Amino acid sequence: MQLVLATRNQGKVRELRELLQDLGVEVISLEEYKDFPEIEEDGTTFKENAIKKARETAGFTGLISLADDSGLEVDYLGGEPGVHSARFAGEPKDDKANNEKLLKLMEGVPLTRRTARFRCVVAICGPKGEVHTAEGTCEGIIGTDLRGEQGFGYDPLFYLPDYEKTFAELDLSIKNKISHRGRALLKAKDIITKMLSENQRGG
């Protein structure tokens, strides 16, 4: 049995594979489908984008697909970058430029006003087009400098006071337990298991 992840982001693929390893399913990604067209993420919410990615991937591959849309919500910036997290600094996507822009916007902002959260919506779509979603969040603080070599995206700036580390400094096993994506996936696992067994039975 195969489950296809609606992403080519290798950092995300690595995290999701780790989170799904106990499901007994082969987890593949869009890297296996070189002719798969780029999906325009034009939704106004994480949920809209996740559902669109999952539906288009399931339709193209004929497999149960899993998509997530996630991003960073910074309270001082009124919830920005939000759904624009991946392209916060413009096209093309660039983690380094995004982090630099965020640091500049947060320059001189006191620690008490640097609160933020990562939010993730996971969408699972079956070959017949049925979609289920789950959501997870993780609260933290925007750091004043980049720290750590793990992870991707805003991870080097997302500081967790309880651990005294950024996401990019945490072991992947710990990050997966507490992250927005990990929490959303935990809720989604029962849905995935049910869909896989129905698919296997041809239900």
C-alpha positions in Angstrom: 0.0 0.0 0.0 1.2 3.5 -0.9 0.4 6.9 0.5 1.6 9.9 -1.6 2.7 13.1 0.1 1.7 16.2 -1.9 5.1 17.9 -1.6 8.6 17.9 -3.0 10.0 19.6 0.1 12.5 17.0 1.3 12.6 18.4 4.9 8.9 17.9 5.1 9.0 14.5 3.5 11.6 13.3 6.1 9.4 14.6 9.0 6.2 13.1 7.6 7.9 9.7 6.9 9.1 9.6 10.5 5.6 10.5 11.8 3.9 7.8 9.6 6.4 5.0 9.9 4.2 2.9 12.2 1.3 2.8 9.7 2.9 0.0 7.7 2.5 1.9 4.4 5.0 3.0 1.8 5.2 6.8 1.9 6.2 8.3 -1.4 6.3 12.0 -2.5 5.8 14.1 -5.6 9.5 13.5 -6.5 8.2 10.2 -8.0 6.0 12.2 -10.4 8.3 14.4 -12.4 5.4 15.5 -14.7 3.1 16.5 -11.9 2.3 20.2 -12.4 3.0 22.9 -9.7 -0.1 23.4 -7.6 -1.0 27.1 -7.2 -1.7 27.7 -3.5 -4.2 30.4 -3.9 -6.4 29.6 -0.9 -7.0 32.3 1.8 -6.6 29.7 4.6 -4.3 26.8 5.4 -7.3 24.4 5.2 -8.2 25.6 1.6 -4.7 25.1 0.4 -4.2 21.7 2.1 -7.5 20.4 0.6 -6.6 21.7 -2.9 -3.2 20.0 -2.8 -4.6 16.7 -1.5 -7.4 16.6 -4.1 -5.2 17.4 -7.1 -2.5 14.9 -5.9 -5.0 12.1 -5.4 -6.7 12.9 -8.8 -3.3 12.7 -10.6 -1.8 9.7 -8.9 -4.9 7.6 -8.1 -3.5 7.0 -4.6 -4.6 8.2 -1.1 -2.8 11.5 -0.8 -1.8 13.6 2.2 -1.1 17.3 2.0 -0.4 19.8 4.6 -0.4 23.5 4.6 1.3 25.2 7.4 2.9 28.5 8.3 4.0 30.9 10.9 1.6 33.4 12.6 3.4 36.2 14.4 1.2 38.1 16.8 3.2 41.4 16.5 2.6 41.3 12.7 -1.1 40.6 13.1 -0.8 37.0 12.2 1.5 37.4 9.2 3.1 35.8 7.3 0.3 33.1 7.7 -0.6 31.5 4.4 2.1 33.5 2.7 4.9 32.0 4.9 6.7 30.1 2.1 6.9 33.2 -0.1 7.0 35.9 2.6 10.0 37.6 0.9 8.6 37.1 -2.6 9.2 34.7 -5.5 10.8 32.2 -5.7 10.5 30.5 -2.3 13.6 31.3 -0.2 14.0 30.3 3.4 17.0 32.5 4.0 15.3 35.6 2.5 12.1 34.9 4.5 14.1 34.6 7.8 16.0 37.8 7.0 12.7 39.7 6.3 11.2 38.4 9.6 14.2 39.4 11.6 14.2 42.9 10.1 10.5 43.4 10.8 11.0 42.2 14.4 14.1 44.3 15.1 13.9 45.9 18.5 10.6 44.2 19.5 10.8 43.1 23.1 10.6 39.4 24.0 7.2 39.7 25.5 5.8 40.9 22.2 7.5 38.2 20.0 4.9 35.5 20.6 4.0 33.3 17.6 2.7 29.9 16.6 3.2 27.4 13.8 -0.2 26.2 12.5 -0.7 23.1 10.3 -3.7 21.7 8.6 -3.4 18.2 7.2 -5.8 17.0 4.5 -6.1 13.4 3.4 -7.9 12.6 0.1 -8.9 9.3 -1.2 -9.0 8.3 -4.9 -12.7 9.0 -5.0 -12.2 12.5 -3.8 -13.4 12.2 -0.2 -11.4 14.6 2.1 -10.7 14.7 5.8 -8.7 17.3 7.7 -7.0 17.7 11.0 -5.2 20.7 12.6 -2.3 21.3 15.0 -0.6 24.3 16.5 2.6 24.9 18.4 3.3 28.1 20.4 6.7 29.7 20.6 8.7 33.0 20.4 10.5 34.6 17.5 14.2 34.6 18.3 16.6 37.5 17.7 19.0 35.4 15.6 19.2 32.2 13.6 20.0 29.1 15.7 20.5 25.5 14.8 21.1 23.4 11.7 18.1 21.0 11.7 14.7 21.5 10.1 13.8 24.0 7.4 11.9 27.2 6.9 11.5 29.4 10.0 12.8 26.6 12.3 16.0 28.5 13.3 14.0 31.5 14.5 11.2 29.6 16.3 12.3 29.4 19.9 10.6 27.1 22.5 11.1 28.5 26.1 10.3 25.1 27.7 13.2 23.5 25.8 15.4 26.5 25.6 16.0 25.7 22.0 14.7 26.6 18.5 13.0 24.0 16.3 16.3 23.8 14.3 18.2 22.8 17.5 15.8 20.0 18.5 16.2 16.3 17.6 13.7 15.3 15.0 12.1 12.8 17.3 11.3 15.5 19.9 10.2 18.1 17.3 7.8 15.6 15.8 6.1 15.0 19.2 5.5 18.7 19.9 5.3 20.4 16.4 2.2 21.7 14.7 2.7 19.0 12.0 3.2 16.3 14.6 0.1 17.2 16.4 -2.0 17.4 13.3 -0.7 14.1 12.1 -1.5 12.4 15.4 -5.1 13.4 14.9 -5.0 12.3 11.2 -3.6 8.8 11.8 -6.9 7.2 12.6 -8.4 8.7 9.5 -5.5 7.5 7.3 -5.7 3.9 8.8 -9.4 3.8 8.1 -9.0 5.1 4.5 -6.2 2.6 3.8 -8.2 -0.4 5.0 -11.3 0.7 3.0 -9.1 1.2 0.0 -7.6 -2.2 0.4 -11.1 -3.8 0.6 -12.2 -1.8 -2.4 -14.7 0.0 -0.2 
